[in-house]
Amino acid sequence: MKKAVIPFLSLLALIVSTVCRAQEASAQPKAGFQGASPDQPQIEEVIVSVRGLYGDWKMVLPEWPGFDKPLAGDFCNFKKRDEGVAIICADDFLQEIPEVALDGHKLRMRWGGALNHTIYDAVRDENGTFKGEIIQAQMGIIIHRFKANMERVSGPAMEAPQESLRALTKYFVERADPHARFVVKYYGKILEQKGGVQSFPDIFKVLNGAEHWCLVRAEGPANVRCRDIP
C-alpha cells in the first residue's frame, strides 16, 4: 500500500473509535406538504434520533487500494452516556468528537479545527446502513476522500476460528475464576496496520458480567488484547 494513503486503521480509529457527546434529537414526524389532495396520503419524514445508533456497528470500505473486496475497518459499540452517546471500538484508540449531528437520515461526525479537520458524512438507507464518505482537509484543501459505510451488526458473523477461540478462553480463565461463566461472540477479522506492518486479528466480544472487545492474533505465539466496553 502506498505511503501516500493514510494507514487504514489509524484513520478509521480516529473516525469510529470515538467517545462523543451529542444532544439527542427527539423523534418527531414532520407533517406532509401542504396543498396535497385529500385523496392522496401525506408524506411523512421520520426524524432519526441518536438512539438509533445504540448497539454494535462495523465500518466497511467498499473500495480500498490493493484489495479486491470490501474491508471491515473496525467494530464499534454505541451506548447512551448522559445526554449523548459513547462510542467504543475494538482497536485501542480513543478520541473525543466535538460535533455529532443527526438530521433526519443524515449523519455527520466532525472533529478538528478550522484548518485541520476530518468529516464523516453519511445517509441512512432503507436497510439501516449509513453510506457516506470520509473527508480529511488541511488548510481548507481536501487531501483525502474515500467511501465508508457503517453497518449494524446484529450477531456473530460466522463460526470462530478454533485456535483464536482457545487463546481467548485461556486468556480469561487465567485472569479470573476458572469457573466463571462468560459468553463469546465472534465478529470476524479487520485489517490492522501499524506503520508498515499489516495483520488481520480476529475480533470477539466477551460478556462475563462486563463487556469486552478483544483482538486475537493466533499466528505464532497467541497475542490477545482486550478492552472494556463501559
KOLGU-331462 format. One line per 3 residues: number of its first residue (from 1); their letters; for each residue x, y, z of C-alpha. Coordinates in nm, 4 decimals. Each point is the difference from the previous one (the first is absolute). Layout:
N
NUM) A) X Y Z; ...
***
This chain:
230
1) MKK) 0.0000 0.0000 0.0000; 0.1434 0.3360 -0.0938; 0.1263 0.2344 0.2704
4) AVI) -0.2178 0.2757 -0.1476; -0.3046 -0.1844 0.1339; -0.0613 0.0564 0.3705
7) PFL) 0.0454 -0.3308 0.1885; -0.3385 -0.1607 -0.0008; -0.0690 -0.0631 0.3630
10) SLL) 0.1639 0.3083 0.1429; -0.2409 0.2185 -0.2015; -0.3001 -0.2236 0.0665
13) ALI) 0.0828 -0.0020 0.3695; -0.0152 0.3787 0.0009; -0.3413 -0.0135 -0.1632
16) VST) -0.1818 -0.2913 0.1589; 0.1951 -0.0841 0.3169; -0.1452 0.3052 0.1708
19) VCR) -0.1594 0.1384 0.3168; -0.2466 0.2739 -0.0748; -0.2777 0.2006 0.1587
22) AQE) -0.2940 0.1044 -0.2108; -0.3397 0.1330 0.0923; -0.2661 -0.2476 -0.1072
25) ASA) -0.2462 0.1299 -0.2505; -0.3549 -0.0977 0.0817; -0.1688 -0.2346 -0.2426
28) QPK) -0.2703 0.2274 -0.1290; -0.1736 -0.0549 -0.3327; -0.0297 0.2894 -0.2397
31) AGF) -0.3368 0.0614 -0.1550; -0.0373 -0.0596 -0.3712; 0.0084 0.2841 -0.2491
34) QGA) -0.2952 0.2362 0.0041; -0.2400 0.0113 -0.2887; -0.0001 -0.3750 -0.0655
37) SPD) -0.3180 -0.1512 -0.1308; -0.2265 -0.1439 0.2732; -0.0018 -0.3270 -0.1964
40) QPQ) 0.3785 -0.0317 0.0126; 0.1834 -0.1123 0.3150; 0.2225 0.2673 0.1471
43) IEE) 0.3734 -0.0644 -0.0029; 0.1589 -0.0284 0.3420; 0.3685 0.0297 0.0751
46) VIV) 0.1153 -0.1815 0.3135; 0.2815 0.1660 0.1928; 0.2652 -0.2494 0.1088
49) SVR) 0.1247 0.0654 0.3541; 0.3378 -0.0896 0.1415; -0.1682 -0.2984 0.1670
52) GLY) 0.0078 -0.1669 -0.3397; 0.3779 -0.0268 0.0332; -0.0047 -0.2115 0.3159
55) GDW) 0.1487 -0.3469 -0.0515; 0.2846 -0.1565 -0.1961; 0.1190 0.1332 -0.3367
58) KMV) 0.2795 -0.0653 -0.2447; 0.1661 0.2413 -0.2396; 0.0346 -0.1333 -0.3546
61) LPE) 0.2045 0.1498 -0.2815; -0.1528 -0.1198 -0.3298; 0.3183 0.0872 -0.1922
64) WPG) 0.3566 0.0133 0.1286; 0.3266 0.0010 -0.1972; 0.1631 -0.3402 -0.0212
67) FDK) -0.3071 -0.2017 0.1031; -0.2554 -0.1598 -0.2292; -0.2864 -0.0122 0.2510
70) PLA) -0.1477 0.2303 0.2662; 0.1881 0.0315 0.3285; -0.1501 -0.0010 0.3479
73) GDF) 0.1792 0.2876 0.1691; -0.0954 -0.0406 0.3632; -0.2819 -0.1176 0.2259
76) CNF) -0.1528 0.2568 0.2340; -0.2621 0.0098 0.2739; -0.2233 0.3057 0.0510
79) KKR) -0.1683 0.0551 0.3366; -0.1866 0.2770 0.1787; 0.2169 0.2126 0.2257
82) DEG) -0.1633 0.2901 0.1856; -0.1775 0.2021 -0.2699; 0.2210 -0.1271 -0.2812
85) VAI) 0.1510 -0.3190 -0.1349; 0.3236 -0.1800 0.0859; 0.1820 -0.1803 -0.2803
88) ICA) 0.2548 -0.2719 0.0806; 0.1774 -0.2004 -0.2710; 0.2019 -0.3203 -0.0101
91) DDF) 0.3251 0.1745 -0.0793; 0.1601 0.1934 0.2842; -0.0261 0.3601 -0.1160
94) LQE) -0.2294 0.2437 0.1770; -0.0752 0.3602 -0.0922; -0.2801 0.2449 0.0598
97) IPE) -0.2151 0.1162 -0.2898; -0.1316 0.3485 0.0751; -0.2749 -0.0036 -0.2614
100) VAL) -0.2431 -0.2829 -0.0734; -0.3237 0.0891 -0.1761; -0.2992 -0.1982 -0.1222
103) DGH) -0.2392 0.1799 -0.2339; -0.2667 -0.2408 -0.1133; 0.1959 -0.2813 -0.1629
106) KLR) 0.3183 0.2069 -0.0356; 0.2922 -0.0605 0.2343; 0.3008 0.2272 0.0386
109) MRW) 0.3050 -0.0551 0.2203; 0.2514 0.2834 0.0021; 0.3104 0.0680 0.2036
112) GGA) 0.3057 0.2195 -0.0161; 0.0325 0.3752 -0.0416; -0.0620 0.2366 -0.2868
115) LNH) 0.3370 -0.0723 -0.1642; 0.0261 -0.3758 0.0521; -0.3083 -0.2138 0.0319
118) TIY) -0.1592 -0.3289 -0.0966; -0.3651 -0.0532 -0.0884; -0.2100 -0.3114 -0.0433
121) DAV) -0.3197 0.0797 -0.1909; -0.2469 -0.2828 -0.0568; -0.3661 -0.0692 -0.0757
124) RDE) -0.1988 -0.2842 0.1536; -0.1667 -0.2199 -0.2609; -0.3110 -0.2165 0.0256
127) NGT) 0.2088 -0.2906 0.1352; 0.1383 0.2081 0.2861; 0.3513 0.0330 -0.1456
130) FKG) 0.1727 0.3372 0.0051; 0.1669 0.0563 -0.3375; 0.2358 0.2905 -0.0410
133) EII) 0.3476 0.1425 -0.0302; 0.2946 0.0765 0.2235; 0.1603 0.3323 -0.0873
136) QAQ) 0.3212 0.1358 0.1490; 0.1012 0.3602 -0.0632; 0.3020 0.2131 0.0844
139) MGI) 0.0114 0.3776 -0.0397; -0.3361 -0.0187 -0.1763; 0.1287 -0.2460 -0.2618
142) IIH) -0.1401 -0.3553 -0.0195; 0.2916 -0.2431 0.0113; -0.1837 -0.3319 0.0402
145) RFK) -0.3491 -0.1130 -0.0974; -0.1334 -0.3550 -0.0071; -0.3253 -0.1901 0.0420
148) ANM) -0.0857 -0.1534 0.3366; -0.3188 -0.1750 0.1101; -0.1130 -0.0687 0.3541
151) ERV) -0.2027 -0.3190 0.0372; -0.1825 -0.1288 0.3052; 0.1194 -0.3340 0.1352
154) SGP) -0.2819 -0.2084 0.1441; 0.1924 -0.3162 0.0869; 0.3085 -0.2140 -0.0579
157) AME) 0.1293 0.0087 -0.3555; 0.0996 -0.3654 -0.0292; 0.1514 -0.2900 0.1890
160) APQ) 0.3008 0.1137 0.1990; 0.3469 -0.1321 -0.0930; 0.0704 -0.2637 0.2646
163) ESL) 0.3622 0.0984 0.0565; -0.0991 0.3592 0.0768; -0.2895 -0.1171 0.2180
166) RAL) 0.2315 -0.2207 0.2068; 0.2460 0.2863 0.0466; -0.2801 0.2328 0.1129
169) TKY) -0.1487 -0.2572 0.2392; 0.3391 -0.0571 0.1591; 0.0499 0.3748 0.0339
172) FVE) -0.3199 0.0443 0.2054; 0.0389 -0.3194 0.2050; 0.3465 0.1114 0.1129
175) RAD) -0.1301 0.3426 0.1060; -0.3111 -0.1064 0.1906; -0.1647 -0.2853 0.1824
178) PHA) 0.0336 -0.2931 -0.2441; -0.3620 -0.0869 0.0794; -0.1258 0.3455 -0.0894
181) RFV) -0.2494 -0.0058 -0.2833; 0.0523 0.2090 -0.3086; -0.1499 0.0236 -0.3463
184) VKY) 0.2096 0.0564 -0.3111; -0.1243 0.1370 -0.3317; 0.2169 0.0057 -0.3107
187) YGK) -0.0239 0.2962 -0.2378; 0.2655 -0.0708 -0.2631; 0.3370 0.1449 -0.0980
190) ILE) 0.1199 0.3560 -0.0551; 0.3033 0.1454 -0.1696; 0.2286 0.1500 0.2631
193) QKG) 0.2897 0.1981 -0.1378; 0.2593 0.1463 0.2346; 0.2685 0.1708 -0.2033
196) GVQ) 0.0964 -0.2386 -0.2780; -0.1244 -0.3117 0.1790; -0.3350 -0.1522 -0.0970
199) SFP) -0.1877 -0.2611 0.2020; -0.3517 -0.1418 0.0013; -0.0994 -0.0688 0.3618
202) DIF) -0.3256 -0.1725 0.0884; -0.2557 0.2202 0.1780; -0.2057 -0.1382 0.2889
205) KVL) -0.2427 0.1413 0.2515; 0.0120 -0.1647 0.3422; -0.2711 0.0342 0.2640
208) NGA) 0.0856 -0.1121 0.3540; -0.1915 0.2494 0.2096; 0.1759 0.2774 -0.1908
211) EHW) 0.0427 0.0362 -0.3760; 0.3329 -0.0084 -0.1824; 0.1243 0.0411 -0.3554
214) CLV) 0.2904 -0.2390 -0.0602; 0.2529 -0.0246 -0.2838; 0.1677 -0.3401 -0.0397
217) RAE) 0.3015 -0.0673 -0.2186; 0.0370 -0.3768 -0.0082; 0.3007 -0.0116 -0.2338
220) GPA) 0.3112 -0.1111 0.1876; -0.0192 0.0695 0.3755; -0.3612 0.0967 0.0682
223) NVR) -0.0433 0.3700 0.0689; -0.3247 0.1118 0.1657; -0.0931 0.3624 0.0694
226) CRD) -0.3326 0.0931 0.1595; -0.1648 0.3222 0.1083; -0.3078 0.0683 0.2079
229) IP) -0.3205 0.1330 -0.1516; -0.1154 0.2528 0.2634
***
